[in-house]
Amino acid sequence: MIKKIGKISSDTLEDLRELATSIMPLMEHDHSNYARGRKRIWLFHEINLKTSEVTTGYFNERLWNLAQRFGCDIGLMSYGGKSLDSTGLISYHRDHSYAMSPAFTINLGQAIFGYDLNRQGGDKRNFQLNDGDIIQFDCKHLHSLVEIQSEIRFGINFWKLNEAKGFKPLI
């Protein structure tokens, strides 16, 4: 399941882009083998994907309020684009067990999102993400960011921590 559930208004879009740009210097290189060359920052909580430890992440009240609209308590922001120090890309993967499905993505810029319609795999499709699009998808299906088509693209992703798997919120 993948669907566009909304679009950020143009005023809010520019404010979000300014906020994301101001956070860029705080972003670090991703440690995931799926996202080599991408820079990202954990929002609200951070997960050590090797040990599954939950620690506090970068907190911003505006982003927190946005996450609350989706009932989420963890996020990840990344960026990439032409001539930048971050590819912004991630290859096909399923999200770690810290994340409950669905996931939500706010797209700032233009990109191609890859998604496998079959949870077991075998039906990969590409979806155009336009500036301000908000999508909801089952993050346990294979998915990727295939291509960035704008000079700069930010992805703001939100999930609910999976408390049943032991991932308890600290906020």
Secondary structure, 3 states (H helix, E strand, C coil): CEEEEEECCHHHHHHHHHHHHHHHHHCEECCCHHHCCCEEEEECEEECCCCCCEEECECCHHHHHHHHHCCCCEEEEEEECCCCCCCCCEEEECCCCCECCCEEEEEECCEEEEEECCCCCCCEEEEEECCCEEEEECCCCCEEEEEECCCCEEEEEEECECHHHCCCCCC
